[in-house]
Amino acid sequence: MKPQVLALLASPLPEGNTSKLLKKAIAGAEKAGCEVTLIDVPSLEFSSCREMYYCKEQGSCIMEDDMKKMYPLLKSMDSLIIATPVMTMGIPGHLKSFFDRCQVFYCAKYIRSDPLIPKEKRKSRKTLLLSISGMNLPNNFDGIKISTLAFCDILDCLLADELLIRDMDNKVDLDQYPDLLKEAFDKGFALGSALTKNS
Ligand SMILES: Cc1cc2nc3c(=O)[nH]c(=O)nc-3n(C[C@H](O)[C@H](O)[C@H](O)COP(=O)(O)O)c2cc1C
C-alpha cells in the first residue's frame, strides 16, 4: 500500500489560488509515490465544538456529523498538507472548527496519556503548510502558524515545511508565478519522498 497523505483545502474557492497551490503540492506527493486524499473542508457538514467533553473519556466525539469520517483519516494518514488562505489574520472559521473538533486527539494524548495515533506513525508524520495572504504585512501568518503548530502537536504530525505567499491582492493570479507553483510541487514531492524512501 502506498503511503497515505491527507490534504486539507481551507479555501472555499475550488479554482482559487490556495487550491492551485495545493494541487501542485498534491501532484508532487503523488509523483513521489504517495496516495493523496483531498478534503474540501468548507464543504464538510459539521458543527463547531460544543465542549461536551465526551472525548475526555472516549476516543471519539459524541457529535454525529462529517467529522466522524475525518477521525479515522487523521489517525491513519502518514503525512498531512494544509492549504489555507489568511482570513482576519488567522485561519478561516471552518478550518478552525475542524482543528477544534480534534480535541478528541488532545484529550487522548494529554488527559488520558493514551494517544490515538499509533506509535510507529507518531515519529514519522510530517505536515506541509501552504498559506496565502492578500496583504503584505510582517505578521500576516502569525495567527495561522500558532494554530497550525497546536494542531500538529495534538495530531503528532510535525510542522516540517511551509510555503507562505504574501501580497496576493497585488499578485492576483498564481498562474502568473510558475516559480511559486513549482515550489509547491517540490515541497509536496519532498514530503512524499520522505515517506516512500522509508516504506
Ligand atoms: C473573509 C476574508 C478575510 C481576509 N482577511 C485577510 C487578512 O486578515 N489578511 C490578509 O492578508 N488577507 C486577508 N484576506 C485575503 C485572502 O487571504 C486572499 O484573498 C487569499 O488570496 C484568498 O485565497 P483564495 O482565493 O485561494 O481563497 C481575507 C479574505 C477574506 C475573504
The ligand as a Gaussian input file, in Angstrom:
#p B3LYP/6-31G(d) Opt

LIG

0 1
 C      -13.067000      36.973000       4.827000
 C      -11.695000      37.295000       4.367000
 C      -10.780000      37.791000       5.266000
 C       -9.462000      38.073000       4.871000
 N       -8.584000      38.545000       5.788000
 C       -7.303000      38.778000       5.426000
 C       -6.362000      39.250000       6.369000
 O       -6.647000      39.435000       7.540000
 N       -5.092000      39.460000       5.969000
 C       -4.701000      39.263000       4.669000
 O       -3.536000      39.453000       4.358000
 N       -5.579000      38.815000       3.740000
 C       -6.866000      38.566000       4.086000
 N       -7.777000      38.120000       3.149000
 C       -7.334000      37.927000       1.756000
 C       -7.048000      36.460000       1.421000
 O       -6.063000      35.920000       2.277000
 C       -6.532000      36.365000      -0.024000
 O       -7.503000      36.921000      -0.888000
 C       -6.246000      34.949000      -0.466000
 O       -5.585000      35.032000      -1.691000
 C       -7.500000      34.128000      -0.660000
 O       -7.136000      32.859000      -1.195000
 P       -8.192000      32.017000      -2.091000
 O       -8.663000      32.956000      -3.177000
 O       -7.431000      30.887000      -2.613000
 O       -9.290000      31.596000      -1.160000
 C       -9.082000      37.855000       3.510000
 C      -10.022000      37.342000       2.609000
 C      -11.305000      37.059000       3.016000
 C      -12.297000      36.505000       2.020000

